Amino acid sequence: MPEDRLFRFLAKLDTAKIHYRLGRSRDDTVMVEAHVPGERWEIEFFEDGEIEVEIFRSDGSLRGADALEDLFRRFSD
């Protein structure tokens, strides 16, 4: 069953002490957001058993509060 893969994956994250959150962005998926230093992984488990993985990497640079204006300038309607 597809949900078996999800539960086995969560158990592996727990064993490895990798922080994660569960969420949903689509009706037919459960998303696991795994957080490790410098990276965030989005792993989506689909109802039909398919798995999609997207990895976001940080270059390590930090910005100040002025970066928040850029956020709204670029992504507000």
N, C-alpha and C positions, 0 to 999 in steps of 0.2 A: 504494500500500500504506500502511496506517496507520502502520507503523513509520517510513516516510519522513518523515512529519510530525514525529515525535518527533526524529529525527536533524537535520532542518532547524532545528527549534526550539532544540536544544542548540547547534548551530553559531551561531545568532544570539545566544544567551546568551554564548557564548565570545567572539564578536566584540565584544559590548557590555561585556565584562569584568564580567558579573553573576554573583555566586557562587551556586552551586546544589548540591543533593544529589539523588541518585536513590534511590527507595525503592519499596516496595510495601505497600499496606494492603488490597488486594483481589486475588484470583487473576487477574482479567482486566484489570488496570491496571498502568501504570508511573506513579509519582508523581514529579514534579519539584518540589522545594521551592526557590524562588528567593528570595534574601535581598537586600534593598536597604534603605537607611537608613529606619527607621521602619515598614517593611512586610515581611511574609512572604507569599509567594504559593504556594499549593498548586495545581499544574496536573496533572490526572490524564488520561493518555492511555489510552483504552480499546481493547481488542482489536478492537472493531468500527469504530474510527475516531472515535468520539465523544470530545470533550474537555470537561472540567469545570474551572472555575477558581474558587478561593475565595481572598479577599484578607483578611489580618489586618493591621490598622493599630494602631500604638502611639500613645498620646496624649503620649508623651515623658516621662511621670513615672516615676521610679525609686523603688523601695522597698528597705528593708533586709532583713536576714535574718529579721526577725519575720514577713515575708510568707509564708515557707515554712510556718509553722504553719497559716496560712489555707488554703494549698494542700491540706494533709492533712485539715484539718477539713472542707473542702467536698467533697473528692473521694475520700476513703477509704470503703470499704464498711463 
